[in-house]
Amino acid sequence: VAMAATRSVMRAVRVFEFGGPEVLKLQSDVLVPVPKENQVLIKVHACGVNPVETYIRSGTYARKPALPYTPGSDVAGVIESVGEHVTAFKKGDRVFTLETVSGGYAEYAVAAANRVFPLPDKLDFRQGAAIGVPYFTAYRALFQKGRAKAGESVLVHGASGGVGLAACQIARACGLKVLGTAGTEEGMNVILRNGAHQAFNHRDPNYTERIKACTGPGGVDIIIEMLSNVNLDADLQLLSCAGRVMVVGCRGRIEINPRDTMSKESSIIGVSLFLATEEERHECATAVLDGIEAGWLKPVVGLEYPLEKVAKAHEDIICSSGARGKMVLLL
Protein backbone atom coordinates (compact mmCIF):
# COMPACT_ATOMS: atom_id res chain seq x y z
CA VAL A 1 0.00 0.00 0.00
CA ALA A 2 1.45 3.37 -0.99
CA MET A 3 2.01 5.53 2.08
CA ALA A 4 0.90 9.14 1.90
CA ALA A 5 3.88 11.46 1.93
CA THR A 6 4.32 12.75 5.48
CA ARG A 7 4.03 16.51 5.73
CA SER A 8 6.58 18.24 7.88
CA VAL A 9 5.65 20.32 10.91
CA MET A 10 6.84 23.70 12.13
CA ARG A 11 6.65 26.09 15.08
CA ALA A 12 3.91 28.67 14.72
CA VAL A 13 1.94 31.01 16.98
CA ARG A 14 -1.77 30.12 17.12
CA VAL A 15 -4.69 32.09 18.54
CA PHE A 16 -7.66 29.90 19.62
CA GLU A 17 -9.67 32.65 21.34
CA PHE A 18 -9.65 36.45 21.28
CA GLY A 19 -8.16 38.15 24.34
CA GLY A 20 -4.98 39.54 25.88
CA PRO A 21 -1.39 38.72 24.83
CA GLU A 22 -1.64 35.43 26.77
CA VAL A 23 -3.90 33.93 24.04
CA LEU A 24 -0.86 33.76 21.71
CA LYS A 25 0.18 30.09 21.91
CA LEU A 26 3.45 28.86 20.41
CA GLN A 27 2.97 25.34 19.04
CA SER A 28 5.63 23.07 17.58
CA ASP A 29 3.41 20.64 15.68
CA VAL A 30 1.69 22.89 13.14
CA LEU A 31 1.65 21.50 9.59
CA VAL A 32 3.81 23.41 7.11
CA PRO A 33 1.34 24.95 4.64
CA VAL A 34 1.45 24.02 0.95
CA PRO A 35 1.37 26.82 -1.66
CA LYS A 36 -1.56 26.63 -4.08
CA GLU A 37 -1.54 28.18 -7.55
CA ASN A 38 -0.17 31.74 -7.65
CA GLN A 39 1.18 31.30 -4.11
CA VAL A 40 4.67 30.86 -2.66
CA LEU A 41 5.98 29.21 0.51
CA ILE A 42 8.51 31.36 2.40
CA LYS A 43 10.97 30.16 5.03
CA VAL A 44 10.53 33.00 7.53
CA HIS A 45 13.65 34.68 8.94
CA ALA A 46 11.90 37.68 10.51
CA CYS A 47 8.34 38.91 10.91
CA GLY A 48 7.26 42.44 11.77
CA VAL A 49 4.87 43.13 14.64
CA ASN A 50 2.24 45.81 13.92
CA PRO A 51 -0.13 47.47 16.44
CA VAL A 52 -3.12 46.36 14.35
CA GLU A 53 -2.22 42.72 15.12
CA THR A 54 -2.84 43.40 18.82
CA TYR A 55 -6.27 44.89 18.07
CA ILE A 56 -7.24 41.89 15.92
CA ARG A 57 -6.00 39.48 18.61
CA SER A 58 -8.08 41.22 21.29
CA GLY A 59 -11.24 40.76 19.21
CA THR A 60 -12.09 44.49 19.29
CA TYR A 61 -11.16 45.19 15.67
CA ALA A 62 -13.60 45.46 12.75
CA ARG A 63 -11.97 42.49 11.02
CA LYS A 64 -12.09 39.20 12.90
CA PRO A 65 -10.23 36.22 11.40
CA ALA A 66 -11.74 32.74 11.77
CA LEU A 67 -10.28 30.97 14.80
CA PRO A 68 -7.75 29.48 15.21
CA TYR A 69 -5.37 31.65 13.23
CA THR A 70 -1.71 32.69 13.07
CA PRO A 71 -1.10 36.48 13.17
CA GLY A 72 1.49 38.36 11.12
CA SER A 73 1.76 39.82 7.64
CA ASP A 74 5.19 41.49 7.29
CA VAL A 75 7.46 38.52 6.60
CA ALA A 76 11.02 38.50 5.28
CA GLY A 77 12.76 35.31 4.29
CA VAL A 78 13.65 32.95 1.47
CA ILE A 79 11.38 31.25 -1.06
CA GLU A 80 11.11 27.55 -0.14
CA SER A 81 8.76 26.48 -2.94
CA VAL A 82 6.31 27.96 -5.43
CA GLY A 83 2.81 26.94 -6.52
CA GLU A 84 1.60 26.55 -10.08
CA HIS A 85 1.79 29.50 -12.47
CA VAL A 86 4.37 31.37 -10.33
CA THR A 87 7.12 32.66 -12.61
CA ALA A 88 8.36 35.74 -10.70
CA PHE A 89 10.08 33.75 -7.93
CA LYS A 90 12.07 30.55 -7.48
CA LYS A 91 13.43 28.57 -4.53
CA GLY A 92 16.21 30.49 -2.77
CA ASP A 93 15.04 34.03 -3.65
CA ARG A 94 15.22 36.60 -0.83
CA VAL A 95 11.81 38.27 -0.43
CA PHE A 96 9.55 40.36 1.80
CA THR A 97 5.75 40.37 1.98
CA LEU A 98 2.93 42.75 2.67
CA GLU A 99 0.47 40.09 3.73
CA THR A 100 0.35 36.32 4.16
CA VAL A 101 -2.34 33.69 3.70
CA SER A 102 -1.26 31.41 6.54
CA GLY A 103 0.16 33.94 9.05
CA GLY A 104 3.67 35.28 9.55
CA TYR A 105 4.42 34.41 13.19
CA ALA A 106 5.67 31.00 12.03
CA GLU A 107 8.71 29.22 10.60
CA TYR A 108 7.05 29.00 7.18
CA ALA A 109 4.34 31.15 5.62
CA VAL A 110 2.31 30.99 2.43
CA ALA A 111 1.65 34.25 0.58
CA ALA A 112 0.04 35.24 -2.70
CA ALA A 113 2.83 35.81 -5.22
CA ASN A 114 1.50 39.31 -6.03
CA ARG A 115 1.94 40.31 -2.35
CA VAL A 116 5.61 39.26 -2.34
CA PHE A 117 8.53 41.43 -3.46
CA PRO A 118 12.26 40.87 -3.98
CA LEU A 119 14.42 41.86 -0.99
CA PRO A 120 17.64 43.51 -2.23
CA ASP A 121 20.93 42.33 -0.74
CA LYS A 122 21.58 45.76 0.79
CA LEU A 123 18.80 45.10 3.36
CA ASP A 124 18.89 42.28 5.91
CA PHE A 125 15.88 40.13 6.85
CA ARG A 126 15.14 42.21 9.97
CA GLN A 127 14.87 45.30 7.76
CA GLY A 128 12.85 43.33 5.23
CA ALA A 129 10.29 42.55 7.94
CA ALA A 130 9.98 46.30 8.61
CA ILE A 131 8.97 47.35 5.07
CA GLY A 132 5.52 46.04 4.14
CA VAL A 133 2.72 47.48 6.24
CA PRO A 134 4.64 50.53 7.58
CA TYR A 135 5.92 51.86 4.24
CA PHE A 136 2.80 51.03 2.22
CA THR A 137 0.65 52.67 4.92
CA ALA A 138 2.87 55.76 5.09
CA TYR A 139 2.84 56.16 1.29
CA ARG A 140 -0.93 55.69 1.16
CA ALA A 141 -1.48 58.22 3.97
CA LEU A 142 0.80 60.85 2.41
CA PHE A 143 -0.01 60.60 -1.29
CA GLN A 144 -3.00 58.41 -2.11
CA LYS A 145 -5.23 59.85 0.62
CA GLY A 146 -3.35 62.97 1.79
CA ARG A 147 -2.49 64.35 -1.69
CA ALA A 148 0.88 65.56 -0.39
CA LYS A 149 2.94 67.79 -2.67
CA ALA A 150 6.59 68.84 -2.63
CA GLY A 151 6.92 72.10 -0.71
CA GLU A 152 4.11 71.30 1.74
CA SER A 153 4.73 70.66 5.43
CA VAL A 154 3.90 67.43 7.24
CA LEU A 155 3.77 66.73 10.97
CA VAL A 156 4.27 63.05 11.80
CA HIS A 157 2.74 62.45 15.23
CA GLY A 158 4.46 59.48 16.86
CA ALA A 159 7.22 59.52 14.28
CA SER A 160 9.63 57.09 15.95
CA GLY A 161 7.60 53.92 15.30
CA GLY A 162 7.50 51.83 12.13
CA VAL A 163 4.91 53.85 10.18
CA GLY A 164 6.21 57.15 11.56
CA LEU A 165 9.80 56.63 10.43
CA ALA A 166 8.57 55.39 7.05
CA ALA A 167 6.51 58.58 6.69
CA CYS A 168 9.52 60.76 7.62
CA GLN A 169 11.79 59.06 5.06
CA ILE A 170 9.21 59.13 2.25
CA ALA A 171 8.11 62.73 2.89
CA ARG A 172 11.70 63.99 3.04
CA ALA A 173 12.63 62.18 -0.18
CA CYS A 174 9.61 63.73 -1.90
CA GLY A 175 10.42 67.32 -1.00
CA LEU A 176 8.17 68.01 1.99
CA LYS A 177 9.13 69.93 5.13
CA VAL A 178 9.04 67.23 7.81
CA LEU A 179 8.28 67.75 11.50
CA GLY A 180 8.06 64.79 13.86
CA THR A 181 7.11 64.08 17.47
CA ALA A 182 8.38 61.40 19.83
CA GLY A 183 8.17 60.73 23.56
CA THR A 184 11.86 60.33 24.35
CA GLU A 185 15.17 62.04 23.61
CA GLU A 186 16.33 58.88 21.86
CA GLY A 187 13.16 58.81 19.75
CA MET A 188 13.69 62.43 18.72
CA ASN A 189 17.25 61.66 17.62
CA VAL A 190 16.06 58.69 15.55
CA ILE A 191 13.49 60.92 13.81
CA LEU A 192 16.11 63.55 12.98
CA ARG A 193 18.41 60.88 11.52
CA ASN A 194 15.58 59.63 9.31
CA GLY A 195 14.35 62.66 7.45
CA ALA A 196 12.71 65.02 9.93
CA HIS A 197 13.86 68.64 9.74
CA GLN A 198 12.72 69.20 13.32
CA ALA A 199 11.67 67.00 16.24
CA PHE A 200 9.39 67.78 19.18
CA ASN A 201 8.80 65.91 22.43
CA HIS A 202 5.06 65.31 22.75
CA ARG A 203 5.50 64.86 26.52
CA ASP A 204 6.50 68.53 26.78
CA PRO A 205 3.32 70.39 27.87
CA ASN A 206 4.10 73.25 25.47
CA TYR A 207 5.02 71.18 22.43
CA THR A 208 2.07 72.36 20.30
CA GLU A 209 3.14 75.99 20.89
CA ARG A 210 6.63 75.06 19.69
CA ILE A 211 5.20 73.49 16.54
CA LYS A 212 3.14 76.64 15.90
CA ALA A 213 6.25 78.77 16.36
CA CYS A 214 8.01 76.58 13.82
CA THR A 215 5.26 76.56 11.16
CA GLY A 216 4.29 80.20 11.62
CA PRO A 217 0.72 81.48 11.21
CA GLY A 218 0.18 79.29 8.14
CA GLY A 219 0.06 76.05 10.11
CA VAL A 220 0.93 72.58 8.91
CA ASP A 221 -0.53 71.13 5.69
CA ILE A 222 -0.72 67.44 6.64
CA ILE A 223 -0.64 65.58 9.97
CA ILE A 224 0.05 61.84 9.99
CA GLU A 225 -1.67 60.76 13.21
CA MET A 226 -0.86 57.48 15.00
CA LEU A 227 -2.82 58.18 18.20
CA SER A 228 -5.88 60.15 17.14
CA ASN A 229 -7.82 59.39 20.32
CA VAL A 230 -5.28 61.54 22.19
CA ASN A 231 -4.20 64.14 19.63
CA LEU A 232 -7.03 64.84 17.18
CA ASP A 233 -8.44 67.88 18.98
CA ALA A 234 -5.00 69.51 19.21
CA ASP A 235 -4.20 68.51 15.61
CA LEU A 236 -7.12 70.57 14.28
CA GLN A 237 -5.59 73.69 15.88
CA LEU A 238 -2.28 73.10 14.10
CA LEU A 239 -3.59 72.74 10.55
CA SER A 240 -3.27 75.21 7.68
CA CYS A 241 -6.20 76.26 5.50
CA ALA A 242 -7.31 73.12 3.63
CA GLY A 243 -5.00 71.11 5.90
CA ARG A 244 -5.73 67.44 6.54
CA VAL A 245 -5.27 65.02 9.40
CA MET A 246 -4.61 61.47 8.24
CA VAL A 247 -5.91 59.05 10.87
CA VAL A 248 -3.51 56.08 10.73
CA GLY A 249 -3.90 54.87 14.33
CA CYS A 250 -6.53 55.13 17.05
CA ARG A 251 -7.05 53.40 20.39
CA GLY A 252 -10.35 54.85 21.57
CA ARG A 253 -12.75 57.79 21.43
CA ILE A 254 -12.12 61.54 21.55
CA GLU A 255 -14.28 64.64 21.66
CA ILE A 256 -13.65 67.36 19.08
CA ASN A 257 -15.43 70.52 17.95
CA PRO A 258 -16.34 70.15 14.24
CA ARG A 259 -16.32 73.97 13.99
CA ASP A 260 -12.52 73.70 14.07
CA THR A 261 -12.70 72.14 10.59
CA MET A 262 -15.01 74.87 9.25
CA SER A 263 -12.75 77.80 10.06
CA LYS A 264 -10.00 76.32 7.86
CA GLU A 265 -11.99 73.98 5.60
CA SER A 266 -9.75 71.24 6.94
CA SER A 267 -10.32 67.49 6.65
CA ILE A 268 -10.05 64.42 8.86
CA ILE A 269 -9.32 61.43 6.62
CA GLY A 270 -9.12 57.80 7.70
CA VAL A 271 -6.42 55.55 6.24
CA SER A 272 -6.75 51.78 5.84
CA LEU A 273 -4.22 49.85 3.78
CA PHE A 274 -6.72 46.97 3.79
CA LEU A 275 -8.99 48.98 1.46
CA ALA A 276 -6.31 49.74 -1.17
CA THR A 277 -7.18 48.68 -4.71
CA GLU A 278 -4.86 46.52 -6.78
CA GLU A 279 -3.70 49.64 -8.70
CA GLU A 280 -3.05 51.54 -5.47
CA ARG A 281 -1.06 48.65 -4.04
CA HIS A 282 0.98 48.49 -7.23
CA GLU A 283 1.69 52.23 -6.93
CA CYS A 284 2.81 51.79 -3.30
CA ALA A 285 5.04 48.86 -4.26
CA THR A 286 6.66 50.80 -7.10
CA ALA A 287 7.40 53.77 -4.83
CA VAL A 288 8.80 51.52 -2.09
CA LEU A 289 11.05 49.47 -4.40
CA ASP A 290 12.29 52.70 -6.03
CA GLY A 291 13.11 54.07 -2.57
CA ILE A 292 15.13 50.98 -1.68
CA GLU A 293 17.04 51.22 -4.94
CA ALA A 294 17.67 54.96 -4.53
CA GLY A 295 18.96 54.33 -1.01
CA TRP A 296 16.71 56.63 1.02
CA LEU A 297 14.37 53.85 2.16
CA LYS A 298 16.22 52.34 5.12
CA PRO A 299 13.98 50.56 7.60
CA VAL A 300 14.92 51.14 11.24
CA VAL A 301 14.59 47.99 13.35
CA GLY A 302 13.71 48.53 17.01
CA LEU A 303 13.07 45.83 19.58
CA GLU A 304 13.67 42.21 18.53
CA TYR A 305 12.06 39.14 20.10
CA PRO A 306 12.35 35.38 19.58
CA LEU A 307 9.08 33.64 18.66
CA GLU A 308 8.63 32.30 22.21
CA LYS A 309 8.49 35.90 23.54
CA VAL A 310 5.62 36.90 21.22
CA ALA A 311 3.24 37.70 24.11
CA LYS A 312 5.82 40.12 25.55
CA ALA A 313 6.17 41.76 22.12
CA HIS A 314 2.40 42.32 21.95
CA GLU A 315 2.44 43.79 25.45
CA ASP A 316 5.40 46.09 24.73
CA ILE A 317 4.12 47.47 21.42
CA ILE A 318 1.06 48.87 23.21
CA CYS A 319 2.51 49.72 26.63
CA SER A 320 6.13 50.73 26.03
CA SER A 321 7.10 54.32 26.68
CA GLY A 322 8.30 55.25 23.22
CA ALA A 323 9.07 53.39 20.04
CA ARG A 324 12.30 53.64 18.10
CA GLY A 325 11.89 51.65 14.94
CA LYS A 326 9.92 48.63 13.89
CA MET A 327 9.40 45.73 16.28
CA VAL A 328 10.30 42.32 14.81
CA LEU A 329 10.16 38.65 15.70
CA LEU A 330 13.29 36.69 14.76
CA LEU A 331 13.17 33.04 13.72
Buried (B, 14 or more C-beta within 10 A) or exposed (E): EEEEEEEEBBBBBBBEEBEEBEBBBBBEEBEBBEBEEEBBBBBBBBBBBBBBBBBBBBEEBEEEBEEBBBBBBBBBBBBBBBBEEBEBBEEEBBBBBBBBBBBBBBBBBBBBBBBBBBBEEEBBBBBBBBBBBBBBBBBBBBBBBBBBEEEBBBBBBBBBBBBBBBBBBBBBBBEBBBBBBBBBEEBBBBBBEBBBBBBBBBEEEEBBEBBBEBBEEEBBBBBBBBBBBBBBBBBBEBBBEEBBBBBBBBBEEEEBEEEBBEEBEBBBBEBBBEEBEEEBBEBBBEBBBEBBEEEBBBBBBBBBBEBEBBBBBBBBBEEEEBBBBBBBBBB
